[in-house]
Amino acid sequence: MRKLVVIALTLLLISCSVDNDSQITSYELASITSHDLPDEFVLGKTYDVRVDFVFPSDCNNFQALDARRAGTTSEERSQIYISVVTAVVENSSCTRDVIGASSSTKFVVTIDEERDYTFRFWKGQEGDEAIYEEVIVPVVMEQS
């Protein structure tokens, strides 16, 4: 039994490939190019929202979509900031000077406030100032 454990661990270690040529060096935000927000929300409903973005370079890989409410009050909960986080992977097969491919991802939002929702999609940076596309979506009561 002990030999089986040693053999299994040896095979596991041999089969794992460590690529020393690629490593994450930093994280960057990707510019959001479009989204599919509806014209209005119905209170109490949940929506899947698609977000299209462009990688900053061909050295960037998708890491996460960050969709967070501005705070905990009713007004702050209806303000949502969206950004796409990418990992910069430096290796010999990528070029930082080449804009990366387009891609898409999605997030889920539940409409739990009776006020209009304001979405701020990260578009880029100008100096120290973040640039957002602001989209306001009204909330309606469900019709019978």
C-alpha positions as CSV (number, residue, x, y, z in Angstrom):
1,M,0.0,0.0,0.0
2,R,2.8,2.3,0.9
3,K,4.4,1.7,-2.6
4,L,1.1,2.7,-4.3
5,V,1.1,6.0,-2.4
6,V,4.7,6.7,-3.3
7,I,4.1,5.8,-7.0
8,A,0.9,7.9,-7.1
9,L,2.6,10.9,-5.6
10,T,5.6,10.5,-8.0
11,L,3.3,10.4,-11.0
12,L,1.4,13.4,-9.8
13,L,4.6,15.4,-9.4
14,I,5.9,14.3,-12.8
15,S,2.6,15.1,-14.6
16,C,2.4,18.6,-13.2
17,S,4.1,21.0,-15.6
18,V,5.5,24.2,-14.2
19,D,5.9,26.8,-17.0
20,N,8.7,29.1,-15.8
21,D,8.5,31.1,-19.0
22,S,5.2,32.7,-18.0
23,Q,4.4,34.6,-14.9
24,I,1.8,37.1,-13.8
25,T,3.6,40.4,-13.3
26,S,0.7,42.8,-12.6
27,Y,-3.0,43.4,-13.0
28,E,-4.7,45.9,-15.4
29,L,-8.3,46.9,-16.2
30,A,-9.7,46.2,-19.7
31,S,-11.7,48.8,-21.5
32,I,-15.4,47.9,-21.6
33,T,-16.7,48.5,-25.1
34,S,-20.4,47.5,-24.8
35,H,-23.1,45.9,-22.6
36,D,-26.6,44.6,-23.0
37,L,-28.5,46.5,-20.2
38,P,-32.3,46.5,-20.8
39,D,-34.2,49.7,-21.3
40,E,-35.9,49.2,-17.9
41,F,-35.8,46.9,-14.9
42,V,-38.7,45.3,-13.0
43,L,-38.4,45.5,-9.2
44,G,-37.6,42.1,-7.7
45,K,-36.3,40.5,-10.9
46,T,-32.7,39.2,-11.6
47,Y,-30.9,40.0,-14.8
48,D,-27.8,38.6,-16.5
49,V,-25.9,41.5,-18.1
50,R,-23.3,40.8,-20.8
51,V,-20.2,43.0,-20.9
52,D,-17.9,43.2,-23.9
53,F,-14.3,44.4,-23.5
54,V,-10.9,44.6,-25.1
55,F,-7.7,43.2,-23.5
56,P,-5.1,46.0,-23.1
57,S,-2.5,43.8,-24.9
58,D,-2.0,40.2,-26.1
59,C,-0.1,39.6,-22.8
60,N,-3.4,40.1,-20.8
61,N,-5.7,37.2,-19.6
62,F,-9.1,37.5,-18.1
63,Q,-8.9,37.5,-14.3
64,A,-12.3,38.7,-13.0
65,L,-15.3,40.9,-13.5
66,D,-15.8,43.4,-10.7
67,A,-19.4,44.6,-10.3
68,R,-19.9,46.3,-7.0
69,R,-22.4,48.6,-5.4
70,A,-21.3,52.0,-4.2
71,G,-22.3,51.3,-0.6
72,T,-25.1,50.1,1.6
73,T,-27.7,52.9,1.6
74,S,-30.6,52.7,-0.8
75,E,-29.1,55.4,-3.0
76,E,-25.6,53.8,-3.0
77,R,-27.0,50.3,-3.6
78,S,-28.5,51.5,-6.9
79,Q,-25.1,52.8,-8.1
80,I,-23.0,50.0,-9.6
81,Y,-19.4,50.2,-10.8
82,I,-18.3,47.6,-13.3
83,S,-14.7,46.8,-14.4
84,V,-12.9,43.9,-16.0
85,V,-9.7,42.9,-14.3
86,T,-6.9,41.2,-16.3
87,A,-3.7,39.6,-15.4
88,V,-0.5,40.6,-17.3
89,V,1.4,37.5,-18.2
90,E,4.8,38.3,-19.5
91,N,6.3,35.7,-21.7
92,S,8.3,35.5,-25.0
93,S,5.2,34.9,-27.2
94,C,3.3,38.1,-26.4
95,T,3.8,41.8,-27.2
96,R,2.7,44.6,-24.9
97,D,2.5,47.0,-27.9
98,V,-0.3,44.9,-29.6
99,I,-3.9,45.5,-28.4
100,G,-5.4,42.3,-27.3
101,A,-8.5,40.5,-28.6
102,S,-12.1,41.3,-27.7
103,S,-14.0,39.1,-25.3
104,S,-17.1,39.1,-23.2
105,T,-18.3,38.1,-19.7
106,K,-21.4,38.6,-17.6
107,F,-22.6,39.6,-14.2
108,V,-25.9,39.1,-12.4
109,V,-27.8,41.9,-10.8
110,T,-31.0,41.7,-8.6
111,I,-33.2,44.7,-8.7
112,D,-34.0,45.3,-5.0
113,E,-34.3,49.1,-4.9
114,E,-37.3,51.1,-6.2
115,R,-35.2,53.9,-7.6
116,D,-33.4,54.2,-11.0
117,Y,-30.1,52.2,-11.2
118,T,-26.9,53.9,-12.3
119,F,-24.2,51.7,-13.9
120,R,-20.7,53.0,-14.4
121,F,-18.7,51.0,-16.9
122,W,-14.9,51.5,-16.8
123,K,-13.7,52.8,-20.2
124,G,-10.2,53.9,-19.4
125,Q,-7.9,56.2,-17.5
126,E,-7.0,59.8,-18.3
127,G,-4.1,60.8,-16.0
128,D,-5.3,60.0,-12.5
129,E,-9.0,60.2,-13.5
130,A,-11.0,57.0,-14.2
131,I,-13.3,57.4,-17.2
132,Y,-16.7,55.7,-16.9
133,E,-19.7,55.3,-19.3
134,E,-22.7,56.1,-17.1
135,V,-26.0,54.4,-17.9
136,I,-29.2,55.0,-16.0
137,V,-31.9,52.3,-16.1
138,P,-35.3,53.1,-14.7
139,V,-37.1,50.6,-12.4
140,V,-40.8,49.8,-12.9
141,M,-43.2,47.8,-10.8
142,E,-44.2,44.5,-12.3
143,Q,-47.4,44.8,-14.2
144,S,-50.3,42.3,-13.7
